[in-house]
């Protein structure tokens, strides 16, 4: 996970222009945007992060499909050296990188739909190429199954590495008031297999009961028999009640 950033102030304006494509039957609208994010330490008064994000071209089709092309410039101040991968370290300092991304989504109304994204550009003092693809199958109304695979190929002066992540998800909306979702995820860096499942029961709008169950296993590839052991497991019940005046 990530540690929450503290002691900072942030500026984050965004502008967008989404003109309709009235003369093109198969195209609904174009999308163009620009976003700026600036983070500064309150105590240190140092610039911690600065990001320019440009949505160069977005296309929203009448079919419900989407295409996006974007580019970003990121500045980051790293205060301490850290290990980004096994025996590969990123030194403290200032880093500025450009990244380009392409995203394609197909309409979720179809029995089979997919989402894919490809990114390439700078990564700390090196380069990174990443790809993510997700395929969803909806055999019946309210029932869905999806699978996701993500890969990152990183090239650094101090060493190269690749990471892979896979995920299986399922969802069942039994009624408009009862929904069950779950996923299993594995990545080859931590070697952790994680199970997450959630049951949501809406008594009435604004009043919900949630039952959540999680289970994490650790796969040890160095063990003689490729052992899998339990790291943690637990169940949680949460109630949400809304009072309206």
N, C-alpha and C positions, 0 to 999 in steps of 0.2 A: 504493500500500500504506500501511501504518500503521507508525509507529515504536513499538517496544516501550517500555512505561512502566517506568521505573526508580525506585528510591529511594522505595518506598511500602509501606504495610501495609494489608491489606484485611480487613474483616469482612463475611461474607456468609451469614447464616442464612436458612433457608427452611422453611416449614411448608406441608403440603398435606393435604386431606381429600378422599377419593375414595369416597363411598358408592355401593354398588350399587343400581340401580333394579329391585328385585326384583318390583315390582308392575306394571311397564311392560314388555310383551313386546319391543317394538322398541328399547328403550333399555338399554344395558349398564350405564353408570354416569355419575354426575355428577363433576365435578372442580372443586375450589376450592383456591386457593393464595395465599400471600403471601410475598414475598421482599424482603429488605433488603440493600443493598450500600453499604458505606462505605469510601472510600479516603482515606488521609491520608498526606501526605509525611513521611517519616521525619526528614529534615533540617529541613525548613521547619515541620513540625508544623501545616501548614495543611490544611483539608478540601479535597481535590481534587475529589471526586465523591461524591454521595449519591443513591441510586436506591431508590424504593419501587415494587414491581411487584405488582399485584393481579390474580389470575385470578378475575374476577367470576363467570364461568359457563363451564364446559366440559362438553360432551355427547359421549359416546362411544357410538355406535349399534351394535346387533347386526350391522348390515350391514358394519361396518368403517369407516364414515364418521365424521368428527369435526367439531365446531364449537367455537370458543373465542372468548370476549369478554374482553378484558383492558384495564387502564388502568395507566399508570405516571406517576410524578412524578420528574423528574430535575433535580438541581442539578449544575452544572459550573463550575469555576473555570478561566478561560482566562487564561494568563499573558502571552501575546503576541498581537498582532494578526495575523490571517492572511487570505489571499485564498480565499474559499469558492467563488468563481466568477469569471469574467473581469471584472476591475475592480470586484468587489463584495467588500468586506472586513468581517470581524467583529472588532470592537474587543475588547481585553482587558477582563476584568471578570467578574462573577458572573451566571450565567444559571440561571433555574429555569423549567421547562416541564412541562406535562401532555400526555400523548398517549394516545389511545384506539385500539385495534386489534381487528379482526375477522378470524378465520382459518377457512377451510373446506377440509377435505381429504376427498377421496373415496377409497374403498378401492383399494389398489394391486393387488388380485387381479383387478380388472376389465380387459378388453382396452383400454379407454380410461378414464383417470382424470385428475383435475386437482387442483391446489392453488392456492388464491388467498388473498391477504391484502390488507386495506386498512387504512391508518393515517392518522390526522389529529390535529393538535395543534400545540403550540409548537415552534419551531426557532430556537435562539439568541434573537434579539430580534424574531422574526417568526413565521410560521406555515408549515406544510408539510402537503401531502396526497400520499400515495404509494399506489400500487397495484402488486401483483405477481400474475401469473397464470402457471401452468405446466401444460401438457397433455402427458400421456405416452401413447404408443401401444405396445401389446405384441402384435404380430401372431403371434408364436410363443413358446414357452417358452424363456426365456433370452435373448430378443432384445427390445430396447426402444429407442424413439426419443422424444425429448421436446423441447419448445420452451418457452422462458421469455421473458416480456417484463415489464419493470419501468419505471415512470414516477414521477418526483417533481416536483411543482409547488411551488415555494418562493416565498413572498411576504415580503420584508423591507423595512423603511423605506428602505434604501439601494439597493434594486433587486429586481426579480423575475427568476426564471429557471426553466427546466425541464430535466430530464435524462432520457434514455432509454437503456435497456440491453436488448439482445437476446442470447439464447443458444440454440444448438442442441446437443443431446447425443445420444449413441448408446452402447449397451452390448450386449455379446455375451458370454454365459457359454457358451463352446464346450463345456466339460466342467466338472465340479465343481472341477477343479484349474486350469483355464485361463480367464482372463477378459480381455477387451479393452474399454476404455472410452475415450471421447474427447468433446471439446466444442470449439465455436467460439463466441467471445463478442465483442461489439462494443458500445461505448458512444460517444455523440456528444459527450462532454466531452473525453476524451483523444484520440479519433479512432483508437484502437488496436484492431486486429483480432487476437485471440489464439487460437491453436490449441494444445490440450493433448491428448495421447494417452498411454495407459498400458496396458502388457501385464503381467499378473501370472500367474506360473507357480508354483503351489504344489507343491513336490516331495513334501512330506508336511506335515501340520499343524505350523505353527511355522517351517517352512523354505520361504522364498519367494525368487523372483528377479523383480525389476521392471525393465522397460525403459520409459523415459519419453522422449517427444519433444515439444518445444515450439517454436513459431514465432510471432513477433509482427510484424505489419505496421502501418505508420502510414499512415492515409488523410488526405491534405491537401486539404480542401475549397476552399482558397484558390488551389490550383494551377490553371493554365489547363485542364488535361486531367484534373483530379481524380486526381492521382497517388497510387499506393500503393507504398510502399518498405518494405524489410525493416529492422526494428529489431534483432531478435536471433533466434537459433535455436540449438538445442542438443539433445543426447541424453545421457541418464544411465542407467547400469546400477547397480542396487542389489541386494545379496544380504543376506538376513536368515536367520540360523541360530540356533536355540534349543537350548540344552543343558539337559537335565533330569536332576536328581539323584534 
